[in-house]
């Protein structure tokens, strides 16, 4: 008990005065019948696209993150799953399983239109259609415990999330109504949330929502996703000046949340887990693989747009090739594999037989499983488009992820600090499959399907 109290005291001392006071951000915790009035609270914060190597830079403008690191435990790097993309890895962080089991392969549900038109990714689909694994919030609900989420992904319509302010918020949700009543946003801003405003403004409003959920409704688990860091690195490059400005802003958002928890009197119950979903790297050449399908006659122009049985879904460092017609797969799969293996900028082409070693779903388990999985070489990234050339120069460089999860630049952030975390633990290199089991252990629940054990070395005895 003395060790626990010492850790809590140290965290509070380190964070005291870290930012200008935001006392107005929080009111006293109210018990609305679902609030966790006692016991542990875990706040899982994801800083989208934060590369682990950024921690090595002493000029990283994130004093709050540094203080959490100093007061708790951290990993030098955390390996993501394949594909090293936002939605698949966010899902792993709360399930403890790979895409082979949860089946999230893109930033939404991959659909192949029956008319042969371009493969599409639909983000606003119910969680039950997208995630095929038990989540932390499902396990908590079985124990009568609650979850809140802000800008989390692959979670739309999740019945076991009690408090939500989504990436595409519902104006009728209690949290949206709270923010409107507090003057944080207008009704018009909520209804048109994704249609206007900067990435920085989105993160600020999401922080307001996280503060409201944590301090007014107090779930056992809060899932909070900050996105601006990904947006600006895509546009301006990995670890670019714009990216560092986004890191600084994310740090301020975290500081606001901590300050609000302190004002609400619940800081000593909270364990903060700060993670990223993947790293980032730069590219100067864009590969447009669907151009090759046009040139081979597999995509043909009809009524002003291309149609065909074969389409490729590009996502930065990786691309998934789908052959819609099952009767053509046996012939086309080896032919296309041999072709793309010889193309500039392509590092490897994997078949469904390779899926298990990559942690990807196998053929027949889900329609989200591709027939071929392509990986780009360093300096190259896959992109959309059907107009030649196949490879186009990109100047200035832009940022991407999606590369093989063993790529050093794809390694992610992990820091844990607070009520249940030991001070000064360097975990070295870990996998993000260990995050969900660790959170489950703190909250006293279980995830039997999780692939890895919890990080017991970071936990207070």
N, C-alpha and C positions, 0 to 999 in steps of 0.2 A: 504493500500500500504506500509506503514512504517513497518508493521509486516512482510510482504512478503520480503521486502528488508533486514530486520534484519535476518530472517531465512536463506536467501541466503548467507548473509555475514558470518553468524555463520558457515554454512556448509563449505564455502570456507576456512575460517580461520582454522577450525578444521582439514581439510584435507590437508592444505598446508604443504608441507614438510613431508608428511606421508611416502613417499618412496623416493628412489633415483629418480631424475628427469628422465622422459621418454619423453622428448620433441620431440625426433625423431619419436615417435610412431604416431604423429599427424601432419598434415599440416593444413593450413587454410581451413575453410569450403568452398567447391566449390558448386556452384549452377548448377547442371546438368539438371535442368528442373523438377526434382522430389524432390529435397531437401526441407525440412521444414525450410524455411528461417526466420520464426517468429512463435510465439506461443509456447505452451508447448510441451515438449518432455518427454516421459516416457521410462525408461529403466527397464525392468523386468528381473532380474537376478535370476536364480534358482541354488542353491547349492544342488545338488542331495543327498538325504539321510541325510541331516543335522537335527539331533534331537533337538527339542526345549530345552531339558534339558541341552544341551551343553552350552547354554548361562549362566547357573548358575555356571559354573566353572570359577573362576577368572584367571585360568591359560590357558584359551582358547587362542591360539596364533593368534588372528585375530584383530589387532589394527584398521584396516580400518573399519571392520564391527562394532566394538565398537563405533567408532567415528560417523558413520552413525546413530547408535542407539541413541547416546547422543544428536545428532543434530536434531533428528526427533521423530518418533513414533514407537512403537513396541508392539507385543503381547507376553505375557508370553508363550502362546502356540497357535498353529493353527491346528484345526482338519482337517485331509485330508478326502477324500471320500473313500468309498469301491469300488474296492479293493485298498488297500494302496500301489499301485504300480506306477511306474514312468509315463508311458504314460497316464493312466486314469487321474491322478492328474494334470499333465501338461495341459491336455485338459480342465479340470475344471478351472484351473487358468486363462484361456483365454476365457471361455464361461460362467462361473457362473452357470453351471448345473451339475448334477450328471451323473454317467454312465448310469442311467436309461434313460437319454435323449441323451447323446452324443454317447453312445454305445461303447466306447473304454474300453475294459475289460482286455487287456493285452498289452504287449509291441509290438504291431503289430496286424494284422488281424488274428483271430483264424480261421483255416481252418480244415475241416474234410475230408481227402482224400476219394474219392469214392471207392478205393480198400480196405478200411478197415485198412489201415496202420495208424501209430501213428499221433495223432493230432499235427498240426504244427502252429507256429506263424510266419507270414510273415511281417517283418518290412517295406520293401520297396514297399509299396502300395500307390497309390494316396490318398491324403487327402480326396477327395470326396467320396471314398469308405469306409473310416474309421470313419470320424467324421460327426455326424449327428446333428449338432447344429451350430448356428451362432457364429463365433469367433470375437474377437476384431479386427483382421485384415480384416475380411469381412465387419464389420460395418465401419471401417475407409475407406475402398475402396469406399463404397457408398457415402462418403463425399469428395472423391477426395484426401484423405490423404494416407500416405504410411507407410509400415511396413518393417522392416528388421529382419532376424532371423539367429542365429548361434547355431547349434547343438540342435535346438528345435525338438520336436518329434510329430508324427502324423500330419505332415505338408508337406509331400513330394508332390511336384507338385502343391502346393496351388497357385492358379492363382492370389490371392490378396496379395501375399508377393512379394514386389518389389526387395528386396536385400536379397540374401541368401548364406550362407556357411553352408551346411547341415552336419549332422553327417557322411553321406557318400557323400562327396562333388563332385560336377560336375566341372571338370577341365575347361569347357567352360563357366562357370558362370563369370560374371564381377568381383566378389569378389575374386575368385580363381586367375583370371588373375592379379588383383591388387596385391595380395600377392606374386605371382611369380615375377612380375615386381619390387616389393620392396625387393626381395631377402629373403623373410620370409620362403618360401618353394620352392622346385623344382617341375617341372611338374611330375616327377616320384613319389615324395612324395604325391602329391595330388591324382594321380590315384590309388596309393596303400595305401591310408591313413589309412584304418582300418586293413591292413595286417601287419603293423609293427609299431614300436615306442611304447613308454610307455603311460600310461594314463596321466601322467604329461605332456608329449610332446603334446598330443592331446589338453589338456586344454590350453597350451600356444599358439598353433596355432589358436584355436578357439578364444582366447583373441585377437590375432592379427587381426582376421577377424572382431570381434566386434568393435575394434578400427577403422578399415578401414570403416566399414559401418557407424558408428556414426559420425566420423569426416569428411569423404569425401563425404558421400551421405546423411546423416542426415535425417533419417526417423522420423515420428511422434512417432513411437513405435519401440523399439528394444527388441526382445526376445533373451535372452542369457542364455544358459544352460551349467553349469560346471559339469562334470561327474566323475572326479577322486575320489571325496569323497565317492561316492557310490561304485565304483570298489574296493577300498582298504578296506572299511568296510565289504563288502561281504567276501573278502579273509581273513582278519585278525581279524574281530570282530568289533562290535559297539564301538565307542569312544576309539579304540585301539591306541597305539602309531603311527601306520601307518595312521590311520584315522585322528589323530591330525596333522600329517605332511601334509596330503592332505588338511585339513582345512586351514593351514597356507599358502599353495600354492594358494588355492582359494582366500584367502584374498589379496595376492599379485596381482592376476589377476584383482580383482576388483579395487585395487589401481591404476594399470596401466590404466584401462579404465577411471577412474576419472581424473587422471593426463592428459590423452589425451584430454578429454573434456575441461579441464581448458585451456590447450595450444591452443585448437581450438577456444576458446572464447564462448563456448556454455554452460558452466557449470551452469550459472545462470538461464537457461531455463529448466533444467532437474530435474525430480523427479525420484529418484532411489527407486525401490521396490525390496527388496531382500527377497526371500522366498525359502522354500524347498518343495518338493513334498510329503515327508513322513519322518518318523523317522527311527530308526534302533534298533534292539535288537539282543542278542546272542542266539544261539542254540547249543546243544550238542547231539541231536538225530535227525536223518534224517528219515522221513517217506516216503517210496516209494510205493504209493497207487496202482500203476499199477501192482505191484507184486501180490496184493490181487486179482486183476481181472484175472491174469494168473492162480492163484490157484483155482479160482472158474470156470475156463473154459470159461470165457467171452473173453479172448484173447488167441488165438491159434497160434502155430508156423506153418507158411506156407512159403515155399521157403526161409528159412533162417531168417525170421523176423516175428514178431507177427502181427496178424490182428484180427479185431473184431468190433462189433457194439458199444462197450463201451470203452472210453478212458478218462483218467484224465490228465488235464493240471496242473502240480504243479507250484506254484510260492511262495516259502517261506512260509509265514504264512497262505496262502490260497491255495485252489486247486479247480478247476472247473471240474465237471464230465459231460460228454456229452454222450448221448445215440443217436447214429446216426439213428437208425431205429425207426421212430415215433410209429410204431405199437407195439413196445416192451416197450415203456416208462411207460405205466400204470402199467405193471407188475414189471418191474425192478426197477423203482424209489423207491417205498416203501421198497422193499427188500434190495437194496443197502444202503438206508438211515439207516435202522435198523442194518445192518452189520457194517457200518463204525462208528456208534455211540458207539459201544462197543470196538473199537480198541484203543490200547495204543497211547497216544499223541494227540488224536483228541478231541477238545473241544466242537465242535458243527457241526451239519450237517443241512443245510437249503435247503428247496425245493423252487420251483418257486413261491409258494404261499407266501413265506417269503421275496421275492425280494423287494417289495415296501418299507418295513421298513429298509432294508439295503441300499437303493438307487441304486439297481441293476436293469438292464432291465428285463422285464417280458417275459414269454414264448409267442411266436408269434410276438413280436415286432422286434426281430432281431435274426439272427442265432448265434450271439455272446452270447446269454443268455444260461447258463448251466442248466441242469436238477437238479443237486445238487451242493451246494456250501459248501465246507469243510473248517473248521478253525482249526488251530493247537493250542495246549496248549503251555504255556510258556516253553521254552527250547527245543521245537520241531519245525521242519520245513519240509515242503513237498519238495521232490526232485524227479528227473526222475530216470528211470531205471526199468528193468523187472527181474533182478536177485535177488533171496532172499538173506537176510531176508527182511521182510517188514520194520522193524525198525532197523536202523544201528547207532551205536555210532559214534560220530564225535569228534575227539580230534586232535588238539586243537579246541576250539569253533570257529564257524564262525558267520557271521552276516547275518541277513535277515530282510525283511519287508513283508507286505502283511497281517499282522494280522488285527483284527477288528479295525476300525478307532477310536474307543473309548479307545483303549489300550494306556496307558500313554506313552509308549516308541515310539508309532507311531506319536506322536504330532510333528508338523513341525514348521519351522521358519517363522516369518514375521517381517520385518523392512521396514519402508518407511521414506525417508529423501530427502530433497531438496526443489525445488522451490515452491511447493504448499502444503508443509507439515508443520504442527505446531510442535513446539519443546516440548518434555517432556510429550508426551501422552502415558500412559500405558493402552493398550486396554484390558488387562487381557487375556481372552480366546476367540478366534474367530474361524470361520470356513473359509476354503479356498474358499467357495462359494462367499465370499464377496470381493475377490481380483479383479476379472474382472469388477464388477460394479463400484468399486472405481477408477480403471484406466479409465474406460469409462467416468466417471464424470469429471476427470481431463482433458481428451482430448475432451470433449464436444460431445460425441456420446452416444448412448443408446443400451442396450441389454435387450429388453423387456422380454425375456424368463428367465432371471437370477432369481434364487430362493431367493436371499437375497439382501437387500439394500446395498448401498455403505457405507464405513466407514467414514461417514461425520465428526466424531469427530477428525479425523486426518488432515482434510483439512483446509487450510487457508480460512477465510471468504472472 
